[in-house]
């Protein structure tokens, strides 16, 4: 929303000269400033001049050499003997005798101000000197017309600065619209002036016409334009006022009117349309003028009938911008009894547009349901100044007041007569006076600052609230303030008008109770720290991914949440496991020269059909940790053997302290998240990670499908584990596993077996451990070597460390234990001790 | 012809044993067959070449059909600590510690949460897929409210929302903690989380980023409490005294609502590149919890009040490290990530 500083002053606000101070005050008590424009600076060097001579350029068909008269106002420019200044002009419409706008050498072309800052100069154009230029509407940033220079019709003193003569010696402050989402009144200069007045502690007085409807306005005796209004949807149109005017003279707007519109960034159309726009910028209330005769012509029997209703199937409407739409089913339409003529609150219709031939109009000032306007605007993608204002919920109480004032201005500026009664179709009880009861203690408590009752009534009175303060505080907001409904709204109002920077700061009192620790967050953090200390880099990837990546990971799309309004196919699905996203980061990094890498990521995944246990309508959030180790083919020699074992190494590093076992993954997991997590793995090269009989995830190498699609090197393996099961295990009662240190020395011994290659290392180790289990004896088993002799046989060696808590073991005793154990093991697996 | 059948048998039996099955296409036997073409009489070359190609296609098909089932590699003993026949010094180990790097956002988040925890706030993690009730309704955005337009939310086919702000957790936290109020205890919660906005990305905008939300509720909590709490937090975070400032702002779930700024800690309000020569840095939205929000969590809004805030994590980190493009955070680019080491 643009704020004109001059306009504020006109509305009676006393402002400091210091603009910086004003801006600080506005941003700290009204809303964040988006941009500012100093129009005086923008139009520096632009003057109103007269063209005294205009001749064709000798050497250029399209150029004209003009002499202009600035009444001698500029010293620093060269003139001919008559005192005129020579300018070369390329516009077709330049003629002797015109009053035009001249940009002198040194001026910046206003349309490039604060952009390219194109500065004018004295230039030779094909041998003729040109001092600056004569400007078009577009170059002056007044509109888009670039077909020729701007010819000023007004009777303006030659030589006066353009900005001054157009009332543009102004400073515009633009405050972000979203600051005012709940402040419809701040979409008009009147509301803004009231606010600024309030924050400066000045009492604001709205003009009388805005406070009380002027009932003296009556139709002129000899004019009587007939029309009817029927509101079929009072629930969406709380108020609809309309009046007919005749003898209108449509023409260009007077200078003062244009000036307001220019400052608000609006193009001038004609005096009637401009006046309705001016009132909208002043009050926040959009207005619309229909050509009465066109409406009558589109009504049955050519008698103007207005019906406010919802669209009928298949109906079409051509809008002012020339586009034809089929209004969506919930839109509000202004129609005749034959057809729609306007998309209410959004845009008028082309067929009833006011044009230069219009002499009679119907002026609509109405109130529409903000939600309906917003939906219509969104559905059709139409965003107009009217939509901006109606979608904030204007007060229906201003309709009649604005209508009467509009009529007054139309009579003054366009010679109109009132030609009908003021028709006012209102829903009963569409609005009520609001009263909020609170007290100064409550307000003081919330703001943390002591306010006396009078202080509050004075702050609120400045912005035209009616307040009574005795023991309690009764606050009656003015009709334009629909946002004041509860005591907290009054707190905001008082705090803001007072100035938050003046509030005192104090820390809340709290108890010494320590905050509860978030187990999941701490677990995630500690696992990541471990992985990082193992040389891994932490990566973040999106929750969204491409359907192709799900395909590559063999994860059926039906389990992934699909984003209905994704910006691109890349972001169409939500991940069902972390690894695909993480794996998609491998190839690019290897190509960048990170020849061996370890990546870790923690994150949340969702699986359709797996819902939260408490909030049943929502998917369960599945926190995960994923890891991948990879190296380029060039490093294959450095990392021999199956990549599986590298991932496993990291897994055991991360989960050190847990008793982990590995199983060949099942063909099919009933629990869908497990099935999906397993999907990208190579089933021959992966294992289910088990802790206390619970599957916590999978570790392994990846199948050919995803490896090819993501260009993974041969050396690539990883794991993905669920953090919830691990957190659960951690929170279970911890059994003390400490064993007192033995007073007796340990002894070690190696042992090797030749065993069938089908027996797994794990089985052998478990059997060995079991057979060595003796009271008072602790045996530590470490793998020494695994050697594949041939297709059928492998050799496995262990390093054993024996400690007895009760005695010193002799070599004989150790050998005996070992002999016994190996016998059991060999019998079990038909193995041989080597 | 026999020669081709012979090679075919050799290759298919080797295929079973081979770890990287694609290597079969580079086998000397196959190459040998191709080399032989030129030595054949010209009338036999075509036929012979065709047969070799058939064999090659057959092999390729076999390789790809195998991989489709995920059975492309020879099974291994998953219970073993390392592979067979590997010399001790070549067995799997970890990369060196110095090569590890923590994500800069994690490092910063941890630092921030650490301070809040010391101040007595409990950490609650934010959901990453939520519903309209938590995203809007429970936060006092009625259906169709224009303030909903300020959030370009993604939505799934089912109507679920990847949250556009961490405030989605407010209702849940208020409900789960309100028993403390009855016991006469105020409560403070800090809620970090990922948020998602359906907007085009550029150096300053990402569709996925992080917010840190917070709530503090008790009896007689004031605007002054909010300002003082943040002044303390920020002074601790930047390691120096900072000034704070609020501007009015409209959010449906706070009343009054503010936009919060701190004095630029990098230039002492003198104006520098980081604060765009303003002397102040806009940090976040905040305010007193709207009574409707308390009511919707069955908290007596007459008796209790509280403050809430939410700020973006990326901006702080970008400011701190002078990072020029927000998209680096999710790029997974090690050139970027490794610069941050194991966290500073």
Interface residues (C-beta under 8 A of the other chain):
Chain A: X27 X28 X29 X30 X31 X32 X178 X179 X180 X181 X182 X183 X370 X371 X374 X375 X378 X391 X392 X445 X446 X447 X448 X449 X486 X488 X489 X491 X492 X495 X496 X500 X501 X503 X504 X505 X506 X507 X508 X509 X510 X511 X513 X514 X515 X516 X517 X518 X520 X521 X525 X528 X529 X531 X532 X533 X534 X535 X536 X537 X538 X539 X540 X541 X542 X543 X544 X554 X561 X562 X563 X564 X565 X566 X567 X571 X574 X582 X584 X585 X588 X589 X592 X594 X596 X597 X598 X599 X604 X606 X617 X618 X619 X621 X638 X639 X640 X641 X642 X644 X645 X646 X648 X649 X650 X653 X661 X662 X663 X664 X681 X682 X683 X684 X685 X686 X687 X700 X701 X703 X704 X705 X707 X708 X714 X760 X761 X762 X763 X765 X783 X785 X786 X787 X788 X794
Chain B: X19 X20 X63 X64 X66 X67 X68 X69 X70 X71 X72 X73 X74 X75 X76 X77 X78 X79 X80 X81 X82 X83 X84 X85 X86 X88 X90 X91 X92 X93 X94 X95 X96 X97 X98 X99 X100 X101 X102 X103 X105 X106 X110 X113 X117 X120 X121 X122 X123 X124 X125 X127 X128 X129 X130 X131 X143 X144 X145 X146 X147 X149 X150 X154 X155 X156 X157 X158 X160 X162 X185 X186 X188 X194 X196 X198 X199 X200 X207 X208 X216 X218 X220 X221 X222 X223 X224 X225 X227 X228 X229 X231 X232 X245 X246 X247 X248 X249 X250 X252 X255 X256 X257 X258 X259 X282 X288 X290 X291 X305 X329 X330 X332 X333 X334 X335 X337 X338 X342 X343
